[in-house]
Amino acid sequence: MSDPSPAPRRALDGLAALALGAAGACLVGMALVQAWQVFARYVLNDSPGWTEPVALLLMALAVMLGAAVAVRRESHFAFQGFRDALPAPLQAAAKALSRLITLAAGLGLLGYGALLMIDDWDVAMAGAPLPSGLKFAGLAVGGALIALFAIERLMTGDFVDARTED
């Protein structure tokens, strides 16, 4: 296998940067929502019910987008110490196996997250005027990105430490 051509790699670089930026925006949004919750509760004495579910949605999305970028950078939890302790010929196989497991996990998150999202879409979210299925959007989107980035890593065929690339 060979390294993908520069155009797809640049596109995936942009997608990873977009995901990381969106994760950061979600964290900022979550902090603002929580700040409003505290202000409304203790200053206005009128605690809004929508803040908790919205903050949880933003947190879930931030976590899944961040996890996807970690897969691309290969800085996720992948038992690197165990892999590095293996003999050299087995290290490449262990890295490929790790990427395949990550791909399977991403596809599972995508499939089941989308299924849960669609199944729960018509139910109103408690406390917020949003569809309850949005709770699972982070799983579906994050799972898709995890799977995409795992496929990219499998296709590159480089079984050296990718953390030094970015």
ABEGO torsion letter per residue (X at the ends): XBBBBAAAAAAAAAAAAAAAAAAAAAAAAAAAAAAAAAAAAAAAGBBBAAAAAAAAAAAAAAAAAAAAAAAAAGABBAGAAAAAABBAAAAAAAAAAAAAAAAAAAAAAAAAAAAAAAAAAABBBBGBBBBAAAAAAAAAAAAAAAAAAAAAAAAAGBABBAAAAX
